[in-house]
């Protein structure tokens, strides 16, 4: 099984930069690797880390097909 974690991008100018850095370091120490998947949600930039495999942008986009959106409610 693959596991993914979405993290706020580690941006040096962010107010919580030290938290972001420590959070990312935790996941990297525990076997997660960076992917090329990035996205913006509610004005915040995120990156996807993955464990036990890889993930593509297309796979990540398809991941959301498993959840209802506002139009389905």
PyMOL Python script that loads the backbone (N, CA, C, O; Angstrom):
from pymol import cmd

cmd.read_pdbstr("""\
ATOM      1  N   UNK A   1       0.831  -1.187   0.000  1.00  0.00           N
ATOM      2  CA  UNK A   1       0.000   0.000   0.000  1.00  0.00           C
ATOM      3  C   UNK A   1       0.870   1.243   0.000  1.00  0.00           C
ATOM      4  O   UNK A   1       1.890   1.313   0.687  1.00  0.00           O
ATOM      5  N   UNK A   2       0.453   2.204  -0.771  1.00  0.00           N
ATOM      6  CA  UNK A   2       1.115   3.506  -0.751  1.00  0.00           C
ATOM      7  C   UNK A   2       0.418   4.392   0.278  1.00  0.00           C
ATOM      8  O   UNK A   2      -0.790   4.298   0.495  1.00  0.00           O
ATOM      9  N   UNK A   3       1.194   5.226   0.884  1.00  0.00           N
ATOM     10  CA  UNK A   3       0.654   6.227   1.792  1.00  0.00           C
ATOM     11  C   UNK A   3       1.122   7.580   1.294  1.00  0.00           C
ATOM     12  O   UNK A   3       2.278   7.741   0.904  1.00  0.00           O
ATOM     13  N   UNK A   4       0.221   8.555   1.307  1.00  0.00           N
ATOM     14  CA  UNK A   4       0.609   9.899   0.907  1.00  0.00           C
ATOM     15  C   UNK A   4       0.354  10.862   2.051  1.00  0.00           C
ATOM     16  O   UNK A   4      -0.543  10.670   2.873  1.00  0.00           O
ATOM     17  N   UNK A   5       1.158  11.886   2.077  1.00  0.00           N
ATOM     18  CA  UNK A   5       0.981  12.961   3.049  1.00  0.00           C
ATOM     19  C   UNK A   5       1.053  14.268   2.287  1.00  0.00           C
ATOM     20  O   UNK A   5       1.988  14.491   1.518  1.00  0.00           O
ATOM     21  N   UNK A   6       0.083  15.125   2.493  1.00  0.00           N
ATOM     22  CA  UNK A   6       0.184  16.447   1.874  1.00  0.00           C
ATOM     23  C   UNK A   6       0.611  17.439   2.941  1.00  0.00           C
ATOM     24  O   UNK A   6       0.019  17.533   4.017  1.00  0.00           O
ATOM     25  N   UNK A   7       1.645  18.166   2.607  1.00  0.00           N
ATOM     26  CA  UNK A   7       2.259  19.106   3.549  1.00  0.00           C
ATOM     27  C   UNK A   7       2.305  20.493   2.942  1.00  0.00           C
ATOM     28  O   UNK A   7       2.474  20.654   1.733  1.00  0.00           O
ATOM     29  N   UNK A   8       2.153  21.488   3.792  1.00  0.00           N
ATOM     30  CA  UNK A   8       2.386  22.850   3.337  1.00  0.00           C
ATOM     31  C   UNK A   8       3.823  22.912   2.840  1.00  0.00           C
ATOM     32  O   UNK A   8       4.730  22.359   3.463  1.00  0.00           O
ATOM     33  N   UNK A   9       4.022  23.587   1.718  1.00  0.00           N
ATOM     34  CA  UNK A   9       5.370  23.717   1.185  1.00  0.00           C
ATOM     35  C   UNK A   9       6.274  24.403   2.199  1.00  0.00           C
ATOM     36  O   UNK A   9       5.849  25.326   2.893  1.00  0.00           O
ATOM     37  N   UNK A  10       7.493  23.960   2.282  1.00  0.00           N
ATOM     38  CA  UNK A  10       8.495  24.511   3.198  1.00  0.00           C
ATOM     39  C   UNK A  10       9.044  25.801   2.587  1.00  0.00           C
ATOM     40  O   UNK A  10      10.052  25.790   1.880  1.00  0.00           O
ATOM     41  N   UNK A  11       8.368  26.903   2.871  1.00  0.00           N
ATOM     42  CA  UNK A  11       8.728  28.209   2.311  1.00  0.00           C
ATOM     43  C   UNK A  11       9.418  29.036   3.389  1.00  0.00           C
ATOM     44  O   UNK A  11       8.839  29.267   4.451  1.00  0.00           O
ATOM     45  N   UNK A  12      10.646  29.485   3.134  1.00  0.00           N
ATOM     46  CA  UNK A  12      11.408  30.215   4.161  1.00  0.00           C
ATOM     47  C   UNK A  12      10.713  31.463   4.712  1.00  0.00           C
ATOM     48  O   UNK A  12      10.986  31.867   5.843  1.00  0.00           O
ATOM     49  N   UNK A  13       9.822  32.077   3.936  1.00  0.00           N
ATOM     50  CA  UNK A  13       9.178  33.309   4.398  1.00  0.00           C
ATOM     51  C   UNK A  13       7.846  33.057   5.111  1.00  0.00           C
ATOM     52  O   UNK A  13       7.204  34.011   5.550  1.00  0.00           O
ATOM     53  N   UNK A  14       7.419  31.804   5.234  1.00  0.00           N
ATOM     54  CA  UNK A  14       6.148  31.496   5.898  1.00  0.00           C
ATOM     55  C   UNK A  14       6.251  31.782   7.393  1.00  0.00           C
ATOM     56  O   UNK A  14       7.313  31.626   7.995  1.00  0.00           O
ATOM     57  N   UNK A  15       5.133  32.205   7.983  1.00  0.00           N
ATOM     58  CA  UNK A  15       5.111  32.503   9.417  1.00  0.00           C
ATOM     59  C   UNK A  15       5.474  31.278  10.255  1.00  0.00           C
ATOM     60  O   UNK A  15       6.129  31.403  11.290  1.00  0.00           O
ATOM     61  N   UNK A  16       5.050  30.095   9.807  1.00  0.00           N
ATOM     62  CA  UNK A  16       5.328  28.869  10.549  1.00  0.00           C
ATOM     63  C   UNK A  16       6.413  28.032   9.857  1.00  0.00           C
ATOM     64  O   UNK A  16       6.342  26.803   9.829  1.00  0.00           O
ATOM     65  N   UNK A  17       7.398  28.708   9.312  1.00  0.00           N
ATOM     66  CA  UNK A  17       8.457  28.043   8.553  1.00  0.00           C
ATOM     67  C   UNK A  17       9.144  26.946   9.345  1.00  0.00           C
ATOM     68  O   UNK A  17       9.422  25.878   8.800  1.00  0.00           O
ATOM     69  N   UNK A  18       9.426  27.185  10.622  1.00  0.00           N
ATOM     70  CA  UNK A  18      10.128  26.165  11.407  1.00  0.00           C
ATOM     71  C   UNK A  18       9.260  24.920  11.585  1.00  0.00           C
ATOM     72  O   UNK A  18       9.771  23.802  11.535  1.00  0.00           O
ATOM     73  N   UNK A  19       7.956  25.099  11.791  1.00  0.00           N
ATOM     74  CA  UNK A  19       7.048  23.953  11.895  1.00  0.00           C
ATOM     75  C   UNK A  19       7.008  23.170  10.590  1.00  0.00           C
ATOM     76  O   UNK A  19       7.040  21.939  10.600  1.00  0.00           O
ATOM     77  N   UNK A  20       6.938  23.871   9.483  1.00  0.00           N
ATOM     78  CA  UNK A  20       6.898  23.211   8.169  1.00  0.00           C
ATOM     79  C   UNK A  20       8.166  22.398   7.934  1.00  0.00           C
ATOM     80  O   UNK A  20       8.121  21.269   7.446  1.00  0.00           O
ATOM     81  N   UNK A  21       9.280  22.993   8.288  1.00  0.00           N
ATOM     82  CA  UNK A  21      10.569  22.319   8.095  1.00  0.00           C
ATOM     83  C   UNK A  21      10.650  21.051   8.957  1.00  0.00           C
ATOM     84  O   UNK A  21      11.056  19.993   8.478  1.00  0.00           O
ATOM     85  N   UNK A  22      10.265  21.169  10.215  1.00  0.00           N
ATOM     86  CA  UNK A  22      10.303  20.017  11.118  1.00  0.00           C
ATOM     87  C   UNK A  22       9.327  18.926  10.682  1.00  0.00           C
ATOM     88  O   UNK A  22       9.644  17.739  10.756  1.00  0.00           O
ATOM     89  N   UNK A  23       8.149  19.327  10.231  1.00  0.00           N
ATOM     90  CA  UNK A  23       7.146  18.363   9.778  1.00  0.00           C
ATOM     91  C   UNK A  23       7.667  17.582   8.571  1.00  0.00           C
ATOM     92  O   UNK A  23       7.546  16.359   8.517  1.00  0.00           O
ATOM     93  N   UNK A  24       8.243  18.292   7.610  1.00  0.00           N
ATOM     94  CA  UNK A  24       8.771  17.640   6.409  1.00  0.00           C
ATOM     95  C   UNK A  24       9.925  16.713   6.779  1.00  0.00           C
ATOM     96  O   UNK A  24      10.009  15.597   6.267  1.00  0.00           O
ATOM     97  N   UNK A  25      10.807  17.161   7.657  1.00  0.00           N
ATOM     98  CA  UNK A  25      11.940  16.342   8.093  1.00  0.00           C
ATOM     99  C   UNK A  25      11.450  15.061   8.770  1.00  0.00           C
ATOM    100  O   UNK A  25      12.039  13.998   8.574  1.00  0.00           O
ATOM    101  N   UNK A  26      10.395  15.147   9.553  1.00  0.00           N
ATOM    102  CA  UNK A  26       9.814  13.969  10.208  1.00  0.00           C
ATOM    103  C   UNK A  26       9.405  12.926   9.176  1.00  0.00           C
ATOM    104  O   UNK A  26       9.767  11.755   9.287  1.00  0.00           O
ATOM    105  N   UNK A  27       8.653  13.358   8.178  1.00  0.00           N
ATOM    106  CA  UNK A  27       8.198  12.407   7.156  1.00  0.00           C
ATOM    107  C   UNK A  27       9.370  11.821   6.372  1.00  0.00           C
ATOM    108  O   UNK A  27       9.377  10.627   6.074  1.00  0.00           O
ATOM    109  N   UNK A  28      10.343  12.637   6.043  1.00  0.00           N
ATOM    110  CA  UNK A  28      11.506  12.129   5.303  1.00  0.00           C
ATOM    111  C   UNK A  28      12.284  11.106   6.133  1.00  0.00           C
ATOM    112  O   UNK A  28      12.734  10.090   5.604  1.00  0.00           O
ATOM    113  N   UNK A  29      12.440  11.371   7.421  1.00  0.00           N
ATOM    114  CA  UNK A  29      13.120  10.415   8.311  1.00  0.00           C
ATOM    115  C   UNK A  29      12.369   9.095   8.410  1.00  0.00           C
ATOM    116  O   UNK A  29      12.967   8.055   8.683  1.00  0.00           O
ATOM    117  N   UNK A  30      11.070   9.137   8.188  1.00  0.00           N
ATOM    118  CA  UNK A  30      10.235   7.953   8.357  1.00  0.00           C
ATOM    119  C   UNK A  30       9.847   7.301   7.030  1.00  0.00           C
ATOM    120  O   UNK A  30       8.802   6.658   6.926  1.00  0.00           O
ATOM    121  N   UNK A  31      10.687   7.471   6.034  1.00  0.00           N
ATOM    122  CA  UNK A  31      10.552   6.718   4.800  1.00  0.00           C
ATOM    123  C   UNK A  31       9.752   7.345   3.681  1.00  0.00           C
ATOM    124  O   UNK A  31       9.603   6.734   2.622  1.00  0.00           O
ATOM    125  N   UNK A  32       9.239   8.530   3.877  1.00  0.00           N
ATOM    126  CA  UNK A  32       8.510   9.202   2.801  1.00  0.00           C
ATOM    127  C   UNK A  32       9.499   9.879   1.863  1.00  0.00           C
ATOM    128  O   UNK A  32      10.579  10.297   2.281  1.00  0.00           O
ATOM    129  N   UNK A  33       9.128   9.984   0.608  1.00  0.00           N
ATOM    130  CA  UNK A  33       9.966  10.665  -0.375  1.00  0.00           C
ATOM    131  C   UNK A  33       9.139  11.735  -1.080  1.00  0.00           C
ATOM    132  O   UNK A  33       7.926  11.588  -1.232  1.00  0.00           O
ATOM    133  N   UNK A  34       9.790  12.798  -1.506  1.00  0.00           N
ATOM    134  CA  UNK A  34       9.059  13.851  -2.229  1.00  0.00           C
ATOM    135  C   UNK A  34       8.562  13.331  -3.573  1.00  0.00           C
ATOM    136  O   UNK A  34       9.197  12.486  -4.203  1.00  0.00           O
ATOM    137  N   UNK A  35       7.438  13.843  -3.988  1.00  0.00           N
ATOM    138  CA  UNK A  35       6.935  13.566  -5.331  1.00  0.00           C
ATOM    139  C   UNK A  35       6.951  14.886  -6.101  1.00  0.00           C
ATOM    140  O   UNK A  35       7.306  15.931  -5.556  1.00  0.00           O
ATOM    141  N   UNK A  36       6.568  14.826  -7.353  1.00  0.00           N
ATOM    142  CA  UNK A  36       6.490  16.050  -8.146  1.00  0.00           C
ATOM    143  C   UNK A  36       5.126  16.712  -8.028  1.00  0.00           C
ATOM    144  O   UNK A  36       4.884  17.751  -8.642  1.00  0.00           O
ATOM    145  N   UNK A  37       4.235  16.119  -7.244  1.00  0.00           N
ATOM    146  CA  UNK A  37       2.872  16.636  -7.129  1.00  0.00           C
ATOM    147  C   UNK A  37       2.857  17.849  -6.200  1.00  0.00           C
ATOM    148  O   UNK A  37       3.294  17.787  -5.051  1.00  0.00           O
ATOM    149  N   UNK A  38       2.344  18.940  -6.734  1.00  0.00           N
ATOM    150  CA  UNK A  38       2.155  20.179  -5.982  1.00  0.00           C
ATOM    151  C   UNK A  38       0.757  20.680  -6.308  1.00  0.00           C
ATOM    152  O   UNK A  38       0.251  20.448  -7.406  1.00  0.00           O
ATOM    153  N   UNK A  39       0.134  21.364  -5.360  1.00  0.00           N
ATOM    154  CA  UNK A  39      -1.158  21.970  -5.649  1.00  0.00           C
ATOM    155  C   UNK A  39      -1.390  23.133  -4.690  1.00  0.00           C
ATOM    156  O   UNK A  39      -0.698  23.283  -3.683  1.00  0.00           O
ATOM    157  N   UNK A  40      -2.361  23.931  -5.025  1.00  0.00           N
ATOM    158  CA  UNK A  40      -2.743  25.079  -4.198  1.00  0.00           C
ATOM    159  C   UNK A  40      -4.175  24.852  -3.747  1.00  0.00           C
ATOM    160  O   UNK A  40      -5.052  24.560  -4.560  1.00  0.00           O
ATOM    161  N   UNK A  41      -4.409  24.988  -2.450  1.00  0.00           N
ATOM    162  CA  UNK A  41      -5.754  24.873  -1.892  1.00  0.00           C
ATOM    163  C   UNK A  41      -5.956  26.011  -0.914  1.00  0.00           C
ATOM    164  O   UNK A  41      -5.152  26.209  -0.003  1.00  0.00           O
ATOM    165  N   UNK A  42      -7.018  26.752  -1.102  1.00  0.00           N
ATOM    166  CA  UNK A  42      -7.359  27.905  -0.275  1.00  0.00           C
ATOM    167  C   UNK A  42      -6.169  28.853  -0.121  1.00  0.00           C
ATOM    168  O   UNK A  42      -5.907  29.376   0.962  1.00  0.00           O
ATOM    169  N   UNK A  43      -5.461  29.061  -1.222  1.00  0.00           N
ATOM    170  CA  UNK A  43      -4.353  30.014  -1.255  1.00  0.00           C
ATOM    171  C   UNK A  43      -3.047  29.506  -0.679  1.00  0.00           C
ATOM    172  O   UNK A  43      -2.060  30.242  -0.664  1.00  0.00           O
ATOM    173  N   UNK A  44      -3.012  28.280  -0.210  1.00  0.00           N
ATOM    174  CA  UNK A  44      -1.798  27.696   0.380  1.00  0.00           C
ATOM    175  C   UNK A  44      -1.202  26.663  -0.582  1.00  0.00           C
ATOM    176  O   UNK A  44      -1.930  25.900  -1.216  1.00  0.00           O
ATOM    177  N   UNK A  45       0.129  26.650  -0.680  1.00  0.00           N
ATOM    178  CA  UNK A  45       0.815  25.700  -1.544  1.00  0.00           C
ATOM    179  C   UNK A  45       1.154  24.427  -0.770  1.00  0.00           C
ATOM    180  O   UNK A  45       1.643  24.480   0.359  1.00  0.00           O
ATOM    181  N   UNK A  46       0.883  23.283  -1.401  1.00  0.00           N
ATOM    182  CA  UNK A  46       1.124  21.984  -0.784  1.00  0.00           C
ATOM    183  C   UNK A  46       1.992  21.118  -1.686  1.00  0.00           C
ATOM    184  O   UNK A  46       2.028  21.302  -2.902  1.00  0.00           O
ATOM    185  N   UNK A  47       2.689  20.176  -1.068  1.00  0.00           N
ATOM    186  CA  UNK A  47       3.425  19.157  -1.802  1.00  0.00           C
ATOM    187  C   UNK A  47       3.001  17.798  -1.273  1.00  0.00           C
ATOM    188  O   UNK A  47       2.552  17.683  -0.133  1.00  0.00           O
ATOM    189  N   UNK A  48       3.144  16.773  -2.097  1.00  0.00           N
ATOM    190  CA  UNK A  48       2.792  15.422  -1.708  1.00  0.00           C
ATOM    191  C   UNK A  48       4.069  14.630  -1.473  1.00  0.00           C
ATOM    192  O   UNK A  48       4.956  14.591  -2.326  1.00  0.00           O
ATOM    193  N   UNK A  49       4.151  13.994  -0.297  1.00  0.00           N
ATOM    194  CA  UNK A  49       5.209  13.034  -0.009  1.00  0.00           C
ATOM    195  C   UNK A  49       4.553  11.660  -0.064  1.00  0.00           C
ATOM    196  O   UNK A  49       3.369  11.521   0.243  1.00  0.00           O
ATOM    197  N   UNK A  50       5.322  10.643  -0.454  1.00  0.00           N
ATOM    198  CA  UNK A  50       4.752   9.309  -0.623  1.00  0.00           C
ATOM    199  C   UNK A  50       5.652   8.265   0.012  1.00  0.00           C
ATOM    200  O   UNK A  50       6.877   8.390   0.004  1.00  0.00           O
ATOM    201  N   UNK A  51       5.028   7.234   0.561  1.00  0.00           N
ATOM    202  CA  UNK A  51       5.741   6.107   1.144  1.00  0.00           C
ATOM    203  C   UNK A  51       5.318   4.847   0.406  1.00  0.00           C
ATOM    204  O   UNK A  51       4.147   4.686   0.062  1.00  0.00           O
ATOM    205  N   UNK A  52       6.270   3.954   0.163  1.00  0.00           N
ATOM    206  CA  UNK A  52       5.999   2.661  -0.486  1.00  0.00           C
ATOM    207  C   UNK A  52       5.544   2.809  -1.929  1.00  0.00           C
ATOM    208  O   UNK A  52       4.629   2.114  -2.371  1.00  0.00           O
ATOM    209  N   UNK A  53       6.171   3.700  -2.652  1.00  0.00           N
ATOM    210  CA  UNK A  53       5.853   3.833  -4.071  1.00  0.00           C
ATOM    211  C   UNK A  53       6.045   5.249  -4.564  1.00  0.00           C
ATOM    212  O   UNK A  53       6.766   6.051  -3.972  1.00  0.00           O
ATOM    213  N   UNK A  54       5.381   5.529  -5.662  1.00  0.00           N
ATOM    214  CA  UNK A  54       5.417   6.855  -6.265  1.00  0.00           C
ATOM    215  C   UNK A  54       3.981   7.275  -6.554  1.00  0.00           C
ATOM    216  O   UNK A  54       3.053   6.475  -6.439  1.00  0.00           O
ATOM    217  N   UNK A  55       3.813   8.525  -6.926  1.00  0.00           N
ATOM    218  CA  UNK A  55       2.502   9.028  -7.318  1.00  0.00           C
ATOM    219  C   UNK A  55       2.696  10.076  -8.398  1.00  0.00           C
ATOM    220  O   UNK A  55       3.621  10.886  -8.335  1.00  0.00           O
ATOM    221  N   UNK A  56       1.819  10.053  -9.383  1.00  0.00           N
ATOM    222  CA  UNK A  56       1.859  11.039 -10.459  1.00  0.00           C
ATOM    223  C   UNK A  56       0.766  12.070 -10.240  1.00  0.00           C
ATOM    224  O   UNK A  56      -0.144  11.871  -9.435  1.00  0.00           O
ATOM    225  N   UNK A  57       0.867  13.166 -10.961  1.00  0.00           N
ATOM    226  CA  UNK A  57      -0.180  14.190 -10.893  1.00  0.00           C
ATOM    227  C   UNK A  57      -1.532  13.604 -11.267  1.00  0.00           C
ATOM    228  O   UNK A  57      -2.538  13.906 -10.626  1.00  0.00           O
ATOM    229  N   UNK A  58      -1.565  12.766 -12.303  1.00  0.00           N
ATOM    230  CA  UNK A  58      -2.815  12.156 -12.746  1.00  0.00           C
ATOM    231  C   UNK A  58      -3.405  11.256 -11.660  1.00  0.00           C
ATOM    232  O   UNK A  58      -4.609  11.300 -11.407  1.00  0.00           O
ATOM    233  N   UNK A  59      -2.574  10.450 -11.025  1.00  0.00           N
ATOM    234  CA  UNK A  59      -3.065   9.590  -9.941  1.00  0.00           C
ATOM    235  C   UNK A  59      -3.634  10.424  -8.799  1.00  0.00           C
ATOM    236  O   UNK A  59      -4.670  10.082  -8.230  1.00  0.00           O
ATOM    237  N   UNK A  60      -2.956  11.515  -8.468  1.00  0.00           N
ATOM    238  CA  UNK A  60      -3.444  12.361  -7.385  1.00  0.00           C
ATOM    239  C   UNK A  60      -4.777  13.006  -7.756  1.00  0.00           C
ATOM    240  O   UNK A  60      -5.684  13.071  -6.926  1.00  0.00           O
ATOM    241  N   UNK A  61      -4.902  13.478  -8.986  1.00  0.00           N
ATOM    242  CA  UNK A  61      -6.164  14.055  -9.434  1.00  0.00           C
ATOM    243  C   UNK A  61      -7.277  13.011  -9.384  1.00  0.00           C
ATOM    244  O   UNK A  61      -8.396  13.313  -8.968  1.00  0.00           O
ATOM    245  N   UNK A  62      -6.974  11.784  -9.805  1.00  0.00           N
ATOM    246  CA  UNK A  62      -7.978  10.710  -9.790  1.00  0.00           C
ATOM    247  C   UNK A  62      -8.354  10.300  -8.369  1.00  0.00           C
ATOM    248  O   UNK A  62      -9.466   9.823  -8.140  1.00  0.00           O
ATOM    249  N   UNK A  63      -7.451  10.476  -7.421  1.00  0.00           N
ATOM    250  CA  UNK A  63      -7.711  10.176  -6.012  1.00  0.00           C
ATOM    251  C   UNK A  63      -8.974  10.884  -5.548  1.00  0.00           C
ATOM    252  O   UNK A  63      -9.774  10.312  -4.807  1.00  0.00           O
ATOM    253  N   UNK A  64      -9.156  12.124  -5.979  1.00  0.00           N
ATOM    254  CA  UNK A  64     -10.288  12.929  -5.525  1.00  0.00           C
ATOM    255  C   UNK A  64     -11.607  12.450  -6.106  1.00  0.00           C
ATOM    256  O   UNK A  64     -12.666  12.840  -5.613  1.00  0.00           O
ATOM    257  N   UNK A  65     -11.575  11.620  -7.133  1.00  0.00           N
ATOM    258  CA  UNK A  65     -12.806  11.066  -7.704  1.00  0.00           C
ATOM    259  C   UNK A  65     -13.523  10.149  -6.722  1.00  0.00           C
ATOM    260  O   UNK A  65     -14.701   9.849  -6.919  1.00  0.00           O
ATOM    261  N   UNK A  66     -12.857   9.702  -5.686  1.00  0.00           N
ATOM    262  CA  UNK A  66     -13.443   8.791  -4.706  1.00  0.00           C
ATOM    263  C   UNK A  66     -14.217   9.521  -3.607  1.00  0.00           C
ATOM    264  O   UNK A  66     -14.782   8.887  -2.716  1.00  0.00           O
ATOM    265  N   UNK A  67     -14.241  10.842  -3.670  1.00  0.00           N
ATOM    266  CA  UNK A  67     -14.924  11.637  -2.653  1.00  0.00           C
ATOM    267  C   UNK A  67     -16.022  12.457  -3.318  1.00  0.00           C
ATOM    268  O   UNK A  67     -15.830  12.972  -4.419  1.00  0.00           O
ATOM    269  N   UNK A  68     -17.165  12.582  -2.662  1.00  0.00           N
ATOM    270  CA  UNK A  68     -18.230  13.410  -3.253  1.00  0.00           C
ATOM    271  C   UNK A  68     -17.822  14.881  -3.242  1.00  0.00           C
ATOM    272  O   UNK A  68     -17.151  15.350  -2.322  1.00  0.00           O
ATOM    273  N   UNK A  69     -18.235  15.585  -4.267  1.00  0.00           N
ATOM    274  CA  UNK A  69     -17.997  17.021  -4.273  1.00  0.00           C
ATOM    275  C   UNK A  69     -19.323  17.726  -4.020  1.00  0.00           C
ATOM    276  O   UNK A  69     -20.348  17.065  -3.849  1.00  0.00           O
ATOM    277  N   UNK A  70     -19.321  19.027  -3.995  1.00  0.00           N
ATOM    278  CA  UNK A  70     -20.535  19.798  -3.675  1.00  0.00           C
ATOM    279  C   UNK A  70     -21.667  19.506  -4.647  1.00  0.00           C
ATOM    280  O   UNK A  70     -22.836  19.565  -4.267  1.00  0.00           O
ATOM    281  N   UNK A  71     -21.337  19.190  -5.908  1.00  0.00           N
ATOM    282  CA  UNK A  71     -22.364  18.924  -6.899  1.00  0.00           C
ATOM    283  C   UNK A  71     -23.069  17.589  -6.632  1.00  0.00           C
ATOM    284  O   UNK A  71     -24.208  17.397  -7.058  1.00  0.00           O
ATOM    285  N   UNK A  72     -22.391  16.653  -5.922  1.00  0.00           N
ATOM    286  CA  UNK A  72     -22.964  15.351  -5.641  1.00  0.00           C
ATOM    287  C   UNK A  72     -23.876  15.344  -4.413  1.00  0.00           C
ATOM    288  O   UNK A  72     -24.540  14.341  -4.149  1.00  0.00           O
ATOM    289  N   UNK A  73     -23.920  16.411  -3.681  1.00  0.00           N
ATOM    290  CA  UNK A  73     -24.696  16.451  -2.428  1.00  0.00           C
ATOM    291  C   UNK A  73     -26.097  16.910  -2.658  1.00  0.00           C
ATOM    292  O   UNK A  73     -26.880  17.000  -1.712  1.00  0.00           O
TER     293      UNK A  73
END
""", "prot")
cmd.dss("prot")
cmd.show_as("cartoon", "prot")
cmd.util.cbc("prot")
cmd.orient("prot")
